[in-house]
Amino acid sequence: MPKDTKPLTTAAQGHDGWDRRSFLKAGGLTVGGLGLASLIAACGAGDGSGPSNSGTLTLRMPFMADMQVPDPDIFYEAEGLQLTNATYEGLAKYQPGTATIVPNLATGWTISPDFLTYTFQLRPGVKFHDGTAVDAEAWQKSFERRKVVEGGPGYMVKGVASTAAPNPTTFVVTLTEPNNAFIHYLACPFKPAAVSPTALSANAIGDDHAQQWLTTHDAGTGPYTIKEFVTGSHYTLEAFPDYWGDKPTFQTVRIEVTPSIANQKLQLDGGGLDLATKGFPVPDILAYKGNPEFTITNTAGGIGDAIYLNQSAGIFADKALRTAVLNGVDRTSIVATAWGGMTTAQPGMFPDKCFPPELAPMPTKIDPQALKTMVAALPSKKLDLACAVDGGAPRQQMAELLQSQLSDAGFDVSLRVMPLAEQFDLTNQPPERRPDMMIAWLGGDTFHLDTTFRIAARTGAAPVNFFQYSNPELDRLMDEAILQPNEALRNEVYRRCTQLVVDDAIWIPLCVPPSTTIAHKNVTGFVSESFIPMTLQLQDLKRT
């Protein structure tokens, strides 16, 4: 994905988050193969019930693709979050399973009545992996680095006017203007992270701010540190002995780059992997659910799958035809069939943890006949339907079911799988070279809707505004929303934003895919990152 970034960090007791220019370069918001692997006690070795590395303290897990560089101020994708969130930490985080923001490297904070000044009380005794103490000056330098590196998540600190360190345990951030989304930036998976100023100084080459060094190393505070980073092969993490929180059970985590789900399954079944977190076909998931040697956990996050319509060129430049598709596609049957009852079609435009469904309801009446009538009159009925590869087997099946419905309506549909590199290059292509329709993830960086609208619908936003939708009124409203002093007023503005999107029929939400972790029964302690739940908190994993 894109390699754009800027800094912001905080902890919270009260307000919300903003924009993201790129997302998921090599993974996708709804994907992220993570495996955690071999654990187990010697007492389990040899009984045939555990992974092949029973008796060791190594956890083995897969990624479906190579990740972007693990530099927290550049990294901006889903595939790899497991590694970056294990090595770097922010001031705040989402409480697992909720959109509630709780302290992390900050123990608390206060927000001024005008929402311009955020004062954080820092957790004492925290060390970077090189032994440097984490204090307010280190946080100042971390924010400065995110801003100057200008990576994908850099927008998060773009609105920071200044920072201050009145004492080692007090960090103050002042914004240029109110932004009720700011605290969400600090809690999200791509949050501004604490980066060791000592490591940055020692490993900088010219004015690169140690970017070259951080392509294979880390300078964070997390429960794990990077031991190996071998592109195309594997990544190895080691437990950090001076971690401030609960010490990890597993001394080593080995992440194997394994693009094939079939190969992942073979390794999982044979004990070469301890767990997998995405992409498995629903029948396989249900089979594992009935197998007493494995455990299944399902968690919903803040990102959904949706149908995108290319409003900028081709047959769907016709708004009336887009509207007919919106009202003519049976989303309920597509989701029910593809997911086998594991999830349902979204009642609203966005996941319910992001926005109340009743404020942005999707049409419930299906009118396939109106769509058939319009298609019959088209001079060309050819339709190019793309399916983003990162969604695994269930998304592929949803694409096939959609193809069938569109064919019944009279379209001549060609279905293809779109690699992530091609998906994130769409904004660089002429409109007519983009697909007519695409199934991919839809969401932002946080539970706050600002990050969804700004990265996916803002005029000129790239690369997640895939079909370069532009609506000046929507741009104006999203800027108005972050200024609102309370949730009710903010939600009213977002209701109007959503209505514009529905009226223009650029997205058709399908579902919030469940994040399914399949693990050997002796792996326990599953705690997921709330927004992108395929990201497990490795330090909480245990062996029986």
C-alpha positions, -999 to +999 in steps of 0.1 A: +000+000+000+009+035+001+039+047+021+027+079+036+028+088+073+026+115+099+025+115+137+000+118+165-004+101+199-025+102+230-045+085+255-081+091+263-112+097+283-133+111+257-134+121+220-126+109+185-103+104+153-096+115+115-080+107+081-058+080+065-044+083+031-034+047+024-044+014+039-033-021+037-007-023+011-001-060+014-029-073+033-061-056+034-082-044+061-102-075+063-073-099+061-042-106+079-030-141+082-014-144+115-004-175+130+009-180+163+027-211+167+043-237+186+038-236+222+033-262+246+046-278+275+068-309+277+039-326+293+020-324+260+048-336+239+044-369+222+007-374+230-003-366+194-026-338+204-003-308+200+018-290+174+051-306+162+072-283+183+055-293+216+077-287+246+092-255+232+084-219+238+081-210+202+048-199+186+044-204+148+019-185+127+014-175+090+011-143+070-006-145+036+019-121+020+050-101+028+044-071+049+055-035+043+086-024+062+080-025+100+088+012+105+057+024+125+057+058+107+056+041+073+038+009+079+001+012+068-015-021+059-032-050+076-008-078+067+019-071+093-001-055+121+006-086+141+043-077+141+041-039+144+016-041+173+038-066+191+069-043+189+055-008+192+029+008+215+010+041+217-004+063+244-039+048+242-057+018+227-092+004+221-105-018+249-108-052+233-141-059+217-153-023+220-148+012+206-140+025+241-105+042+244-084+032+274-048+041+285-018+023+273+017+040+276-003+069+292-020+062+324-046+089+317-052+123+301-073+155+302-088+173+272-094+210+273-130+222+268-122+236+234-107+202+223-074+218+214-051+207+242-045+171+253-024+165+284-011+129+290+002+114+322+029+089+312+033+055+326+065+054+347+093+028+343+087+020+306+118+012+286+126+011+249+141-022+236+176-005+237+171+004+274+163+041+269+137+054+293+104+065+277+097+100+288+079+131+275+108+143+254+110+109+237+073+113+229+080+148+214+107+133+192+084+104+182+057+129+171+082+150+152+095+119+133+061+109+122+054+143+108+087+146+089+087+110+076+053+117+060+042+081+057+006+069+052-005+074+088+012+108+089-021+126+086-027+117+123-002+144+134-008+168+106-031+189+129-006+191+157+005+227+163+030+219+191+040+195+218+055+201+252+073+182+280+068+202+312+083+172+331+094+137+323+059+122+329+037+149+314+033+151+276+011+179+261-002+181+226-019+212+212-038+211+179-043+238+153-080+234+154-106+212+173-107+176+161-130+152+179-114+123+161-079+130+174-080+107+204-091+078+181-060+084+160-040+077+191-058+045+199-060+029+165-038+001+151-017+027+131-014+051+161+016+073+166+040+050+185+069+056+209+102+052+190+135+053+207+154+086+201+186+069+210+182+042+183+171+068+158+202+089+164+226+060+164+212+045+132+204+075+110+220+078+076+221+115+067+186+129+072+167+096+068+156+094+104+169+058+106+143+047+079+168+024+063+177+007+096+140+004+106+133-017+075+146-048+093+149-036+130+126-021+156+130+007+182+098+002+202+086-007+237+064-037+230+065-072+245+085-084+215+115-072+195+125-081+160+152-108+158+149-116+120+131-099+092+136-120+060+115-107+032+096-134+013+104-160+040+098-153+077+099-129+106+111-139+140+102-120+172+118-125+207+103-116+240+116-083+255+128-092+291+123-057+304+087-052+291+067-031+315+035-052+313+028-089+318+056-110+304+048-131+273+046-169+277+063-175+244+100-166+241+099-167+203+072-160+177+080-173+142+058-158+114+060-177+081+050-160+048+025-186+034+003-172+006-015-205+000-045-212+024-042-248+014-006-249+026-015-231+058-041-257+064-017-286+058+008-270+082-019-263+108-032-299+106+004-313+109+014-291+138+038-269+119+015-239+127-001-233+160-029-211+146-042-192+117-064-161+116-079-155+082-088-166+047-100-202+054-132-213+036-163-215+057-167-253+053-131-257+067-139-234+096-170-254+105-150-287+102-124-273+127-153-262+150-163-299+152-128-311+158-120-314+196-083-309+189-089-273+178-106-242+191-123-215+171-128-179+181-148-154+160-145-116+165-161-087+146-142-055+141-147-021+125-142-030+088-167-044+064-167-059+029-186-039+003-193-036-035-177-005-051-192+009-083-170+028-107-189+061-110-161+078-130-162+058-162-180+030-180-215+018-176-217+029-139-211+065-148-249+064-150-261+072-115-296+057-123-280+024-132-259+024-100-290+031-080-308+002-097-279-021-087-281-008-051-318-017-050-316-048-071-289-069-055-300-093-028-272-087-002-289-109+024-287-141+003-252-134-009-239-130+027-259-159+041-248-183+015-211-173+014-207-172+052-230-201+062-246-182+090-214-169+105-224-133+098-253-114+083-258-086+058-252-052+074-284-033+083-266+000+079-239+015+057-212+010+084-203-015+111-225-009+141-194-002+163-186+027+140-221+042+135-257+034+146-273+014+118-306+032+123-290+065+113-277+051+080-301+022+071-297+004+038-327-002+016-346-034+026-368-037-005-352-056-033-363-046-069-345-069-094-370-062-121-361-025-123-325-035-128-333-060-155-353-034-174-324-010-174-298-036-184-320-047-213-317-012-228-279-010-225-259-010-258-232-031-241-239-054-212-203-063-205-193-059-168-158-062-153-161-075-117-130-076-096-126-093-062-097-081-040-076-111-031-071-103+006-106-114+016-099-151+012-124-178+002-156-162+017-151-130-003-144-150-034-177-168-030-196-136-024-181-123-057-193-155-075-228-151-060-229-115-070-218-125-105-247-149-107-272-123-097-259-097-121-259-123-149-296-131-141-302-093-145-288-095-180-252-084-176-223-102-193-201-105-162-164-114-162-151-121-127-114-118-118-093-118-087-074-085-082-040-086-065-034-061-038-007-042-058-032-036-086-060-026-062-038+000-045-027+013-079-062+020-092-060+057-083-031+060-107-049+044-136-072+062-161-109+058-150-117+036-180-090+011-170-105+005-136-130-023-131-167-015-134-173-031-100-151-044-072-157-063-039-131-052-013-130-041+023-145-007+033-135+011+064-110+036+079-083+035+105-105+039+136-141+034+148-146+071+142-162+077+107-139+105+098-112+081+089-135+062+066-148+092+047-114+109+044-095+079+030-123+064+009-144+093-003-124+125+000-118+144-032-083+134-044-076+109-016-054+081-026-051+051-027-082+040-009-106+063-028-102+036-055-126+051-081-117+087-072-152+097-061-156+134-056-184+154-039-176+189-026-206+188-003-193+156+013-159+172+017-174+201+035-195+180+058-167+157+069-147+188+079-178+201+098-182+168+116-149+168+134-156+202+149-188+191+167-187+193+205-207+162+212-216+128+197-252+136+189-243+166+168-214+147+152-237+118+143-262+141+127-235+154+103-224+119+095-260+109+088-260+136+062-227+124+048-240+089+046-271+100+028-250+116+001-231+084-004-263+063-006-279+088-030-248+086-053-248+048-049-210+044-048-208+017-022-231-013-014-221-027+020-222-065+024-212-076+059-186-073+086-166-105+081-159-123+113-122-126+121-118-164+128-088-177+146-083-215+143-058-228+169-046-260+185-066-267+217-035-261+239-032-225+228-053-201+249-055-165+260-069-150+228-073-112+230-078-093+197-071-058+187-106-043+186-107-026+153-088-052+132-093-083+153-072-107+133-043-089+152-039-109+184-021-095+215+008-120+215+017-113+251-016-127+263-013-161+245-006-191+267-002-228+265-021-252+286 
